[in-house]
Amino acid sequence: MAKKILLRAGIIGCGGIAEGKHMPNIQKTGLVEMVAFCDIIEARAKKAFKEYGAKDAKVYTDYRKLLQDASLDIVYVLTPNKSHSFITIDALEAGKHVMCEKPMAKTSKEARAMVEAAKRTGKILTIGYQNRFYAESQHIKQAAERGDFGEIYFAKAHALRRRAVPTWGVFLNEEEQGGGPLIDIGTHALDLTLWFMDNYKPKSVMGNVYKKLNGNGVCGNAFGEWNPKEFTVEDSAFGFITMENGATISLESSWALNMIDCFEAKSTICGTKGGADMFDGVRINGDDFGRLYINKPQIGGEGVPFYDPSGDDHTFDEQMSFINAVTKGAPLTVLPEQACVVTEILEAIYKSAKTGKLVTF
């Protein structure tokens, strides 16, 4: 029996993240009709309409005209970082619920304005931090909530690539994106870490950013060569964050680093009762009866070929979290207030790197 369509959606930004992540999983839910597509490149919007659009769907190149459609319930903001804030705010004020891609915004001022707009309009706003929906992430979060780790006072946020500089779109454009790997993939690792710790009160930040490998476009990059003249953002960024309660977080991010063991969108947490990391599935460590232990819960279907009982489909689950919040009043997994703190910390790392000084909150 076919599912009943519950929501009508507009897609603003029909590029790679829309094609590769959002639109296939929106369609997979069977609960949402995509009836409006907008992109500054009309051909992209037309392509999205052809692949995912309902029969009555419309194509736009001006997002403001899309927002005039009173039949739309929800809007996805899937544009470059520069336009996240003002499009999201306009959509909320037009009476639409919004899922905005990560990071929330280029600046903390913009992010805070988005939070205020959601409160003012009473509309739902969530941010696309899909890594929270991985089975591994859910397991660590549940263990943390149960108190398995005690007080988490030290953590590492990992977002390191050896050579995987994105060479499409505007990833290398500082004006459009606000930065490089820190704001692109470091944001995922920091979000996970803060979520595991349930700690959103930063006290101070020190940071450094580097442009060491930008000049060599011929270096075995997974996504092909880049033009050094266009690579205006950092290739690596690192931060040290102190929280109000004294906890510390080390954040490491890079698209190109001469390092063999690289991990992306992963976290290590250390508490008074135990710790966890995500380097080989989930590893939980501690001591018991005077002995140290490492536990590896079977998240997937280890030992059973072609079977994964976890049902881990994080991008689909991300969509369902948003849909359930809109249609059933279910709690959001990613709150805009949490995503705002991530943006504030990222901005502080960039500011510290630029000034060479400690940034306090």
C-alpha positions in Angstrom: 0.0 0.0 0.0 1.4 3.4 -1.1 2.2 5.9 1.6 0.1 9.0 1.9 1.9 12.2 0.8 2.1 14.4 3.9 4.2 17.4 2.8 5.0 19.5 -0.3 8.6 20.6 -0.5 10.7 23.2 -2.3 14.3 22.6 -3.1 16.6 25.7 -3.1 19.9 24.7 -4.6 20.0 21.8 -6.9 23.7 21.0 -7.0 25.8 18.1 -5.7 24.5 17.9 -2.1 20.9 18.0 -3.3 21.5 15.3 -6.0 23.7 13.1 -3.9 22.1 13.3 -0.5 18.8 15.1 0.0 16.6 14.5 -3.0 17.1 10.7 -3.3 16.3 10.3 0.4 13.3 12.7 0.4 11.9 10.6 -2.4 12.7 7.4 -0.6 10.5 8.4 2.4 7.4 8.3 0.2 5.9 11.1 2.4 7.1 14.2 0.5 6.3 15.6 -2.9 9.0 17.8 -4.4 7.0 20.4 -6.2 9.4 23.4 -6.6 13.0 23.5 -7.6 15.3 26.6 -7.6 18.8 27.1 -8.8 20.7 30.1 -10.2 21.7 27.7 -13.0 18.3 26.9 -14.5 19.5 23.7 -16.2 20.3 22.2 -12.8 16.8 23.0 -11.5 15.2 21.5 -14.6 17.3 18.4 -14.2 16.2 18.0 -10.6 12.6 18.5 -11.7 12.9 15.9 -14.4 14.4 13.3 -11.9 12.4 14.0 -8.7 9.6 16.4 -9.4 5.9 15.9 -9.0 3.7 16.4 -12.1 2.7 20.0 -11.0 6.3 20.9 -10.0 7.7 24.3 -11.0 11.2 25.5 -11.8 12.7 28.8 -10.6 15.9 30.8 -10.7 14.8 33.2 -8.0 14.2 31.6 -4.6 11.9 34.5 -3.5 9.4 33.5 -6.2 9.5 29.9 -5.0 8.7 31.1 -1.4 5.6 32.8 -2.7 4.0 29.3 -3.3 1.6 29.1 -0.4 1.2 25.3 -0.9 4.7 24.6 0.2 5.1 23.1 3.7 8.9 22.6 3.9 11.9 24.0 2.2 15.4 22.6 1.8 18.2 25.2 1.7 21.1 23.4 -0.1 23.1 26.4 -1.4 26.7 27.5 -0.8 27.3 28.6 2.8 27.2 32.3 2.0 23.4 32.3 1.3 22.3 29.9 4.0 21.2 32.5 6.5 19.2 35.0 4.4 17.4 32.3 2.4 16.6 30.3 5.6 15.3 33.4 7.3 13.2 34.4 4.3 11.8 30.8 4.1 10.9 30.8 7.8 9.2 34.2 7.5 7.3 32.9 4.5 5.8 30.3 6.8 7.9 27.3 5.7 9.7 24.8 7.9 13.3 24.5 6.9 16.1 22.0 6.7 19.4 23.9 5.9 22.6 22.1 4.9 25.6 22.4 7.2 27.3 24.5 8.3 24.5 26.6 9.6 26.1 29.8 8.3 29.3 31.6 7.5 29.3 33.7 10.7 27.9 33.4 14.2 25.9 36.6 13.7 24.1 35.0 10.8 23.5 31.7 12.7 22.0 33.6 15.7 19.7 35.4 13.4 18.5 32.1 12.0 17.8 30.8 15.5 15.9 34.0 16.3 13.9 33.8 13.1 12.8 30.2 13.9 11.7 31.4 17.4 9.9 34.4 16.0 8.0 32.5 13.4 7.3 29.4 15.4 8.6 27.3 12.4 10.9 24.3 12.7 14.5 24.7 11.7 17.1 22.0 11.6 20.6 21.7 10.1 22.0 18.8 8.0 24.4 17.2 10.4 23.6 13.7 9.1 26.5 12.0 10.9 24.5 12.0 14.1 22.3 9.3 12.5 25.0 6.7 11.9 24.4 3.6 14.1 27.9 4.1 15.6 27.0 7.7 16.6 23.7 6.7 18.1 25.3 3.9 20.1 27.9 6.3 21.7 25.3 8.9 22.3 23.0 6.4 24.1 25.9 5.2 26.2 26.9 8.8 27.1 23.3 9.5 28.1 23.2 6.4 30.3 26.3 7.7 32.1 28.7 5.0 30.9 31.6 7.5 30.4 30.9 9.6 33.5 32.0 13.2 33.1 33.5 13.7 29.6 36.3 16.2 30.1 38.5 15.6 27.1 37.7 14.9 23.5 39.1 15.0 20.0 37.1 15.9 16.8 38.7 14.2 13.7 38.2 15.4 10.1 41.4 14.5 8.3 41.9 13.6 4.6 45.2 12.7 3.1 44.3 14.0 -0.4 40.6 14.7 -1.0 40.2 18.3 -1.9 36.8 18.9 -3.4 37.4 20.5 -6.9 33.8 21.1 -8.0 31.4 23.8 -7.1 32.6 26.7 -4.9 34.4 24.7 -2.2 37.7 26.5 -2.8 36.1 30.0 -2.8 36.4 31.7 0.6 33.8 34.3 -0.2 31.2 31.7 -1.0 32.1 29.2 1.7 33.7 31.1 4.5 36.6 28.7 4.7 37.9 25.3 3.7 38.1 21.9 5.5 37.3 23.4 8.9 33.9 24.8 7.9 33.3 21.9 5.4 34.2 18.7 7.3 35.6 19.9 10.6 32.0 21.1 11.3 30.7 17.5 11.2 33.4 16.2 13.6 32.9 19.1 16.0 29.1 18.7 15.9 29.4 15.0 16.8 31.8 15.7 19.7 29.7 18.4 21.3 26.6 16.2 20.9 28.3 13.3 22.6 29.5 15.5 25.4 26.1 17.3 25.6 28.2 20.5 26.2 27.4 23.7 24.3 29.1 26.3 26.5 32.5 27.2 25.1 34.8 29.5 27.1 37.8 30.1 24.9 39.4 29.0 21.6 42.9 29.0 20.1 43.4 28.1 16.5 45.8 27.8 13.6 45.1 27.5 9.8 47.5 26.6 7.1 47.8 27.0 3.3 50.8 24.7 2.8 49.7 22.3 0.0 47.4 24.7 -1.9 50.1 25.5 -4.5 50.5 21.9 -5.8 47.5 20.8 -7.7 49.2 17.7 -9.1 49.5 15.6 -6.0 47.3 12.5 -6.3 44.1 14.2 -5.2 41.1 11.8 -5.1 38.9 14.4 -6.9 41.5 15.4 -9.5 43.8 18.3 -9.9 42.9 21.8 -8.6 43.9 25.2 -9.8 46.2 26.7 -7.2 45.0 30.2 -8.1 41.4 29.2 -7.2 42.4 27.5 -3.9 41.9 30.5 -1.7 40.8 28.7 1.5 43.0 26.8 4.0 44.1 23.2 3.4 44.3 22.5 7.1 43.0 23.9 10.3 43.3 23.0 14.0 41.7 24.3 17.1 41.9 23.9 20.9 38.6 24.6 22.7 38.1 25.1 26.4 34.5 24.7 27.7 33.1 26.6 30.7 33.2 23.5 32.9 36.9 23.0 32.2 36.5 20.3 29.5 38.8 20.6 26.5 38.4 19.6 22.8 41.1 19.2 20.2 39.7 19.7 16.6 41.7 18.7 13.6 40.6 19.2 10.0 42.3 18.9 6.6 41.6 18.2 3.0 45.3 17.5 2.2 47.7 16.4 4.8 50.8 14.2 4.6 49.4 11.7 7.1 48.6 8.0 6.5 46.0 7.3 9.1 43.2 9.8 8.3 39.7 9.8 9.9 36.7 11.9 9.0 33.6 12.8 10.9 34.7 10.9 13.9 35.2 11.6 17.6 37.2 10.4 20.6 35.8 11.0 24.0 37.4 10.5 27.4 35.4 10.5 30.7 35.9 9.7 34.3 34.3 6.2 34.0 35.3 5.3 30.4 35.9 6.5 26.9 35.0 5.7 23.3 36.3 6.2 19.8 35.1 5.5 16.2 38.3 4.3 14.6 37.3 0.7 14.1 33.5 0.7 14.4 32.8 1.7 18.0 35.5 1.0 20.7 34.6 1.5 24.3 37.3 1.4 26.9 37.6 1.5 30.7 38.7 -0.5 33.7 36.9 -3.3 35.6 38.1 -5.3 38.6 41.6 -3.7 38.1 41.8 -4.8 34.5 41.7 -2.6 31.4 39.2 -3.5 28.7 38.2 -2.6 25.2 34.7 -3.5 24.1 33.6 -3.5 20.4 29.8 -3.7 20.1 28.6 -5.4 16.9 26.9 -2.5 15.3 26.4 -4.2 11.9 26.0 -7.8 10.8 29.5 -9.0 11.6 29.8 -12.7 10.8 26.6 -12.8 8.8 27.3 -12.1 5.1 24.9 -9.6 3.3 23.0 -8.9 6.5 23.0 -5.6 8.5 20.5 -5.7 11.4 21.3 -2.2 12.3 19.3 -0.9 9.3 21.8 2.0 9.3 20.7 4.5 6.6 21.7 7.8 8.1 20.6 10.1 5.3 17.2 8.6 5.2 16.9 8.8 9.0 17.9 12.4 8.9 14.9 13.1 6.5 12.5 11.2 8.7 13.6 13.1 11.8 12.7 16.4 10.1 9.5 15.0 8.6 8.3 13.6 12.0 9.1 16.9 13.7 6.9 18.7 11.2 4.0 16.2 11.0 4.0 14.7 14.5 5.7 17.2 16.7 8.5 14.8 17.4 11.7 16.2 18.9 14.4 17.2 16.5 17.7 15.4 16.6 19.6 18.5 15.5 18.5 21.7 17.2 19.4 25.0 15.6 20.7 26.3 18.9 23.3 23.4 18.9 24.3 24.1 15.3 24.7 27.8 16.2 27.4 26.9 18.8 29.3 24.9 16.2 29.4 27.9 13.9 30.5 30.2 16.8 33.4 27.9 17.6 34.5 27.5 14.0 34.4 31.3 13.6 36.5 31.7 16.7 39.2 29.3 15.4 39.5 31.4 12.2 39.6 34.6 14.3 42.3 33.2 16.6 44.4 32.0 13.6 44.1 35.5 12.1 45.0 37.4 15.2 47.2 35.0 16.9 45.3 35.5 20.1 42.9 33.6 22.4 39.3 34.2 21.6 36.9 34.2 24.6 33.1 33.9 24.7 
